[in-house]
Each structure stands twice: as C-alpha cells, then as structure tokens.
C-alpha cells in the first residue's frame, strides 16, 4: 500500500514539476480526466496504465 502511494506521489510530483495539471495530462493521454484520477487514486488496480504513464513521461 505504501509503495502504491509512493508511485502515485512520484507521478503527481513529476506533473507538478512540469507545470501540468490533471486535465492537461488526461488530454495528452487521450483519456478522460475522471479516468486518469481513477487510475491515480487506485494504482494497484491499474498496473498497466501506471506503467504506461511512467514509461511515456520517463518518470524515475
């Protein structure tokens, strides 16, 4: 559970650092803002989507 929270926070920190909001990222991923929030709130349920976001934005 803590690991999922760390991953979520790392992704959100990356977006904040770049100045991107959730709507901007959702639009770039061509998914709804609601679906992106769902993924980020439950990263354990969406491992493929989380992996895709990490790979696409090269989050380390």
N, C-alpha and C positions, 0 to 999 in steps of 0.2 A: 504494500500500500504506500509506504513512504517513497519507494522507488518511482511509482507512478506519479506521485506529487512532484518529485524532483524533475522528472521528464516534462511534465506539464509546465512547471515553472521555468525550466530552461527554454522551452519553446516560446512562452509568453515574454520572457526577458529578451529573447532574440528579436521578436517582433517590435517590442518597445524600443530597443536599441536602434532599430532601423527606422522607427517612426511610423510603423504600420499598425493600423487598427484591425480589429477582427473583421469588419466589413471589407477592408481592402484585401486581406489575405483570402477571405472566402471568395471574393470576386476573382482573384488571380487563380485560385484553385478550381474555379467554376463549380462551386458548391454553395449551398445556401448558408447564410450566417448562422442560422439555427442549427444546422447540421454540424458546422465547424465547432460551435460551442458545445454541442453534444459530445463530439469526439474529444475535445479538450477537457471536459468535465469527467469523462469516463475513459481514460486512455487504456485501461486494462481490457475494456470491451472492444476496442478498435485498434488492435496492434498493427494491422496492415496500413491503416490510414495514418497512424502516428509515424510509422516507419517511412511512409511516402513523404510526409511533411518534413521530417528530419532530413531525408536524403535530398529533397528538392531545394530546400533552403540551406543545406550544408551546415546544419546546426551541430556543434561539437560540445 
